């Protein structure tokens, strides 16, 4: 049994896999300061940790933390500072799409687009503010603007009535247009690219995006298992 642990920016996640890569049960979510997931794990289980937020990890777990020096079944063209969560997301997508070019759009704290080509070269891609971050930036940068939570709203070409609706439309549809531009650009360069949409806010954008986009949860956890499986079989 293999446990995939994700220490993220807003929460921690724990996902259990069989030795053959089958997910066992539902992914569990924990608050950032909640380490109870560790207390409830049996001794001797395989453990792989991705520390996206670069938080403190107990020393006795350090050997389970993935780094860029860990064995990876791909070559790196992207900058060495690329987040391992992005690397693992495309690796998880590769488990679902074994052959060909692929890209992963992740709608999390930040919005990221990551490309893995048919030769398994990690090519990286854009990163920009996520949905909540866009709204927070407006409120922080312009003191007269309110602090809002993300809300999916239709775009009104005839204008808006309130400041709140203006901000919601700008944040949501600006992010949607950005993703649509990425997709069109990838498809121009890689006509058969498979595109996966993931992340906590991904479901809010899945429907308005054009057909042919695969909505997939837990790509990062699946990527953790894929890295474990690759290293085990070296």
N, C-alpha and C positions, 0 to 999 in steps of 0.2 A: 504494500500500500504506500502511495506517495502523496504527501501533502504539499500543495502549492500555496504559498503564503505571499500576499501582496500587501506591502506596507505603503499605502498611498498618501496623497495630500490631504484627503478629507476623511478617510476611514481605512480600516484594515479588512482584508478578505482572506478566507480560508476555503480551499477547494480540495476535495479528496479524489484521487484517481486510483484505479486498479493498475496492476503492472502492465496491462495491455493498453492503457490510455482511456479506459471507460470512466466517465465521471460517476462517482458514487455519492448519491444524495445531492442536496442543494448547496450552493455556495453560502457560506455564513459570513455575516458582516459584524464588525466590531468597531467601537470607538477608538480613536487614536491612542488613548492612554489605557486601553483595556487589553491586558495581556493574558486574560483568562483562557484564550484559545491555546496557549502554550501549556497551561496546567492540566488541561483535559486531554492531552495527547499521550498515547502509550509510548513507552520506551522502545527504541529500536526501529521506529518507523523512518522511512526516507523523508527528508525534509528539504525543500528548496524555497529560498526566500528571495524576493526582489524588493529592494529597499528604495522605492521610487523617490520618496521624500527625504532620503539621506538622514534618517532619524537614528537615535541610539538603538543598538542591537546588543543584547548580552553577549559577552565574549565567548561563551560556550556554544553560541549559535553562529559564530563568524564563518566557520567552514561551510555552512549551508547557504551563505549569501552569494548570489550570482554577481559576477563582475564581467567586465569586458575581457578579462584574462581567462575566464571560463571557456571550455570548448564550445564552439558554436558551429552549426552546420551551414555556414554561409560566410562569404567574404565581405569585408567592410570597405565601402567607398565613402560612407557618411562620416561626418566629423566624429572624432573619438568622444566628444562630449554628448553625443546623442543619448537620450534617455533609454534605459534598458526596458522600460515599459513599452516603448515603441518597437524596440527590437523583438520583444517577446510577442507583441500583437501580430506582427507579420509572420513570425514563426508559427504562431497558432493558426493563422490563416493558411499557411502552407500545409498544415495537416489536413485542412479541409479542401485545399486546391493544390494537389501535389505537383502539377506541371503548369508552366507558363508564368507570365508576368502577373503580379498582384499588387494592390495598394490597400492600405487600411486608413480610414478616416476615423479618428477617435474624438468623440465629443465629451471631454472630461473637464477638468479644471482649466486646461488649455485645449484648443482645437488643433489637432495635428494631422498631417497627412504623410504617410510613410510608404515608400515604394521598395519592393523586392522584385528584382527582375527574374527572367526565366533562368538565368545562370546562377541564381541564388546570390546575387550581389546586392547588399543592402545599400540603397542609394539615398536614403533619408527623404526629406521633403519639408514642406512648410510647417510653421508653428505660429499660432496667433492666439489672441485672448479667447477663452471659452465664453459660453453664454452668460453665466453669472458674472464673470470678470468684466465683460463689456458693460453691463449695467452698473457694477460697482465702480468702474473707472469713470463713468459719466457723473455719478453722484460725488465721487471723491474729487474730480477735477473741476466741477462746476457746482459751487455750494448751493445754488438755488434749485438744483435738480434733486428730486427725491430718491431715496434708496429703495429699489424695487427687487422683487423676486422674479425669476424668469416666467414668462407667460407666452404661450404660443397664440399669436393673434393673426387674423387675416390682414393682408396688406390692402390699404385703402388708397387707390390712385387719386381720389378726389380730395384727399387731405385727412387731417385728424382734428379732433375736438379738444383733447386734453394733452397735457405734457406727458402724463403717464403713458397714454396710448402711442404717442410719438416715440418715446424711448423704447417701448416694447416692440413696436414695428421695426425700428432701426436696428435694435440688437438682434432680433430673430431673423429678419429677412436679409440683413447684411451678412449674417453668418451663413444663411442658406445660399445666398448668391456666391459667397466665397467658395463654398464646397462645390457648387455647380461649375464654377470656373476651373477648379482643380480637376474635376472629373473630365471635363471637356479637353483640358490640356493633356492629361494623361492618355486619353483615348486617341488624341491626335498623334502622339509619339509612340504609343503602344496600343494598337487597335484592338487587341484581344484581351486587354488587361481586365482581371477580375477585381472588383472593388467591394470591400467590406466596410460596413458602418458599425461602430461599436461605441462603448462609453456610456456613462450614466445618462447623458442627454440625447443619446443617439435615437431613441424611439420617437422623440419629438420631431425629428427631421426625416425619418425613414419614408413616410408617406409622400411628402411633397417632392422628394428627389425622384428622378426618372427611374423607370423600370430597369432591372438588370443590376441593381445594387443589392448586395447580400447583407441583411441585418444579422449580426452575430454577437451574442454576449459571451463573456468569459474567454475571449481570444487570448488575453494575457496569461490566464491560468493554463490554458491549453498549450501556450508557448513554453511555459515553465516545464510542463511535462515533456514536451518535445525536446527541450534542451537536455533534460534528465535522460531521456531515452537515447539521445545521440551520444551523450557522454558515457553512458553505461555500456554501449556497444562499440566503443572505440577499440 
